[in-house]
Amino acid sequence: MTTTTTAAFMARANPRSFGRILLAHRQRALSEGRWTRRSVVVVTNASGQSAPGTARANRGIGGTPLIRSDAATGPTLARNARLVYGSAVSETVENGGESGTEGRDLTKLWLTNTMTRKKELFIPRDPAGKKVQMYVCGVTVYDYSHIGHARVYVAFDVLYRRLMGLGYDVTYCRNFTDIDDKIIKRSNESGETCEALTNKFIDAFHEDMTALGCLRPTLEPRATECVDDIIAFIERLIAKGNAYEASGDVYFSVDTLPAYGALSGRKQDDNRAGERVAVDERKKNPADFALWKTAKPGEPTWTSPWGDGRPGWHIECSAMIEKMLGPTIDIHGGGQDLVFPHHENELAQSSAACGCGAHADENPFVRYWVHNGFVKVDSEKMSKSLGNFFTIREVLDKYHPFVLRFMLLGAHYRAPINYTQRALEEASDRVYYLYQTLQDVRSVIRDAAVEEDATKPVPMVADALKLANETEKQVLESLNDDLNTPAVMATLSAPLKSMNDFMTTKAGKKAVGRVRALQALLTSIEGVLEAVGMPRGEEDVFLGELRAKALHRAGLTEDALLAKIEERKKARDAKDFAESDRLRDELSARGIGLMDGAAVAWRPVPVVDA
């Protein structure tokens, strides 16, 4: 009797097949304008939604257009800001841009730039085109990190991997804000020193990121390590007339930078006094923001030319970027919520301090501003007050960290993502099927006899070899297309189906060159996983971990489950099929699917009511 592979059994048993679910990602990407076809120009704005546009002539570099899709120009303020802040794409171009991923140069990366509201060809500042500097705003370490943080750092981990995959020498800097009002408040409440508190949560953050498969950045400066640099930075701003002291506090004067608001598209009139912050009569303009805060009782302080105090939030990143990377960088990233005020204020500070882009477009403070979309929980904004706030650790208590990563990869980084229990259940199901298939394939390859080397592969094998090559190309094209991870994950569908055909169908099992085809498909899928930071190899360990998480969610031990399975077996032997079905349905409702006739007795299944 031939034993059905577990993965094939799962595919047949589950009406929502893996391939069908992954195809939905592609269909959703098409509907949101994030998937482009040949001869179709798709324009996206910073939120990941399509935007109207008209064809525009553009001149490229080396025959490659700088702007691949045209859009209605951003706010007037953003257009005018190019003379002050600079832009990576300030030239007009003569030839139309590439309109789709098909046939694109696989060495070219396109990113959506929040400043220009356009998808642009990535061109590093380095004259040799080899070095890239990327700065991503890190966490304020007063508590455990939440799923919004997971979303940010998984997204930029994919970008980091892609840049290295393209051969760039990347310096990736991600800071820690370890002095802040929230940190001081939490320190006073807990009785811990600020240093002890922040050290604890920095260690926890590193543990969370490692669990999610995120690579460690090259540099991880802390704000408290750079206070002298921050003070020197503020002194330069005062000397240039961009900042002023007021009773021990120092403020940045937004009126000295006419293009203030270009990144967010906000005008000065939008910053109406008294709506978000109390009016401070010492300010020249209500929109002026703090660079240095005078000392208050119970707060850590540093000595400065303006008296004892501590840095404001926004100035920290400007000073750390300059200290660690220099006055200008290639990529600055973070969540969409940071566009205003944090990144807007960073841009103002740094541009004023270094004169970046003050007279020409070729040397902006940041070439590419990259922002990821919001996380919603059950279609509502995540908020502690709403009771829908989840830390990464709370999620990982019940679900494997790579299930969370897989779920996050299923949405384009710029689009909002809706976090739901059902989404995690489905992601867990797909991940289990994926790795079970890979385990089955490795078993077939390992146990197969030496194959006859066919000069001309049979059609089924030839198609599989072609599919393996196409998969690798599609993955690179999708990643180069503004990190289109939903399209990347969708490429898994066809190779997985082909693998199961070779393992379960009569034609597949007898196909000459079957092992060669399976190896090629396996290699192609491993390439997909590596590109997006999912684990490869040791599927037995990974599957065991997924099963352990499923038992934990079900509130069962392995022994208790085996006892239930034995109880059901006795009911079946006694032809008590009603009891057998009751036990099966009871376990299924708890996320445990029994696998009659398969190589393993059970597997995790989605909980329908999750």
Beta strands, then each sheet from edge to edge (+ up, - down):
strand 1: 110-113
strand 2: 118-121
strand 3: 131-136
strand 4: 169-174
strand 5: 243-246
strand 6: 249-252
strand 7: 289-294
strand 8: 309-311
strand 9: 329-335
strand 10: 366-372
strand 11: 375-377
strand 12: 380-381
strand 13: 417-419
strand 14: 592-594
strand 15: 602-604
sheet 1: 1+ 2-
sheet 2: 4+ 3+ 9+ 10+
sheet 3: 5+ 6- 7+ 8-
sheet 4: 12+ 11- 13-
sheet 5: 14+ 15-
end
